[in-house]
Amino acid sequence: MRFKLLHPWLWVWSVAALLYGGAAGFASEPAPSSKPLARTAEPQQAYAHVALLLPANSAAFGRPAEAVKNGFLAAAKAQGRNLLPIRLYPLTDDPQSAVAAYREALAAGARIAVGPLTRDAVTALAASQAVTIPTLALNVPEGLSALPPNLYAFSLHAESEARQVARLAAREGRAYAMTMVADTPLSRRIHQAFIDEFTRSGGRHVAERAFTTDLIELSRIRQTVGKSGADMAFLALDFPRARAVRPYLGALPLYATSYIFPGNGGALVHFDLANVRFVDMPWVLQPDHPAVMIYPRPGFHANQELERLYALGIDAFRIALGLLEGKHEPLDGVTGRLTVGNNRYYVRELTRAQFADGKLVIYADSP
């Protein structure tokens, strides 16, 4: 049965727990070689440096942390110049370890900090009143309306992707949206972000269907399409779920976030997702772009989520370099076109793509 395909893709949603809170288990794997980084197991002499705060000592998040670290180091090597040496401060699963490591980095002479990575750790640091140097958090804090001074936020925020897709749909003339949502925290957050932005753009949310593997319920999706008056559908789903419901949505224009894209799945995948429009980062969609090719590929064996986290590390270094130089200019990054707002949140504008006629069509212009 096609629905058994869900199991191999559960890892994607587990990585999402990294970005949006909660725990997930990851096996360790050998990391690409990188320049040595100072560890903080013992007191070290104070000197000016870049503090890289990542959950390297976490059983749950060590593998994603390694991907981010290797992307950061790859960008540093490609840059050809380091204004300051880089020191790794390995964190544990405890969010408060980020606060303790940050204070340790300050005492050791850090001039800029990059991290933490998990939402819980960023929330703890933002609430600690410890942030006194330029700090680039690699996630967004929970429940804070404003960032404290000196704190910047750059992340692979799925809700931001959903809002960008909503604006794209509105610009393409869509006015009546049907949505598909799964019973997962991340799916519900993406779903709500799309609805909020779509209605803010003048559209109407006319129907909602929950993902199911029940064939009778799946067949009723066709009825919803016909009766709702929808002129589009938004899929707050990952690849296997979207693949399962796609045959029941007919010729309706379909929109989704990057979570729908499994990477190089071949023509069969492209036909299975026919007519789906989505957004994703240049690192994934345009590996042959000159601005992307200057960085080595990490060899994650088509693991798209680790690829994206590696790309996050690349752009994190480039942003940090700008912060050290007092620059806040727009950046054409491997994770998207990056701009920083007055609230010190970095916004990513992603590349548009669509599955059409068994091919993946990339649109070079920004959405």
Residue, then its C-alpha position, 0 to 999 in steps of 0.5 A: m500500500r502506498f501509505k506505508l511510504l510514510h515511515p521512511w519520511l518520519w525523520v523529516w518531521s523529527v528534524a522539524a522538532l529541532l526547529y520548533g521545540g521538542a525532542a527527536g532521536f538521531a543516529s550519529e555519523p562521521a562528519p566531514s573533516s574540518k579545522p580544529l575547534a577549541r572545546t570548553a571542557e577546561p578553562q581556556q585563556a581569554y582571547a577575541h573569537v567567534a563563539l559557535l554555540l551548538p548542541a554538539n553534546s546532545a544525543a538528540f540534536g548532535r547530528p543536525a549540530e554537526a551539519v550546521k557546524n560543517g557549513f559554518l566552517a565551509a563558509a569560513k574556508a571559502q571566505g579565505r579570511n577569518l577576522l577572528p578564530i572560531r571556538l565551538y561551545p558544545l551544548t547539551d539537551d538542557p536549554q539552560s546549557a546555552v545560557a551557561a555556555y554563552r556566559e562562558a564565551l563572554a568571559a573567554g573574550a567572545r566578540i560575537a556569538v552564533g547560536p543556539l540552534t534549538r528553539d528552546a535554547v534560543t528562548a532561554l538565552a533571549a530571556s536570560q538578559a545575558v546578551t551583551i555582544p552581537t549574537l546571531a540565534l539560529n532559531v526564533p524564541e517562543g513567546l517573545s514579542a521583541l528580541p533583546p538588544n544585540l540579539y539577531a534571529f536567522s532560521l529555517h522558519a517554516e511559518s515564514e515559508a507558509r506566509q511567503v507561499a500565501r503571498l505568492a498565491a495572492r499575487e497569482g490571483r488566487a482568492y479562495a483557498m482550500t487547505m490540507v493539514a496533518d495531525t502534527p504540530l508542525s503541519r498545524r503551524i504551517h497551516q495556520a501561518f498560511i491562513d493568516e497571511f492569505t486572509r490578510s492578503g485579501g483571500r478567503h479560506v473556504a475549506e479544510r480537510a485533514f490528512t487521512t489514509d482512509l480511502i473513503e475519506l480520501s475520495r470525499i476530498r474530490q467532493t470538497v474541491g467541487k463544492s467549496g468553490a476553491d481556486m487553489a489548495f495549500l498542502a501543509l504536508d510533507f512529501p509522502r502525505a502530499r503524494a497520497v492526497r494528490p490524485y484526489l485534488g484534480a486540476l486544482p492549482l496546488y501550493a506548498t512549502s519546502y517540506i513537500f520537496p524530497g530532493n532528487g526523486g526523479a520523474l516519477v516523483h515529479f509526476d506524482l506531485a504534478n502542478v504543485r508550486f512550492v518554495d525552497m532554498p537555492w542550495v537545494l533547488q539550484p546546486d549548479h548556480p555559481a554562488v552555490m557551487i563555491y561551497p563543498r557538498p557535505g555528502f549527506h546521501a540525499n538527506q535534504e534536512l541535513e543539507r538545509l542545516y548545512a546551508l544554514g551554517i554557510d549563511a550564518f557565517r556570512i551574516a556573522l561576518g557582516l555583523l562583525e564589520g557592522k554591516h546589515e546589507p541584503l545578502d544573496g545567500v544559499t538559503g535565500r535572499l536575506t534581509v534584516g528588519n528593524n526587529r533584527y529578524y532575518v527574512r528569507e525570500l526563497t526560490r519558486a519552483q513547480f512540478a510540471d510535465g514530469k519536470l521540476v521547473i525553477y523560476a529564477d526571479s524572486p517570488 
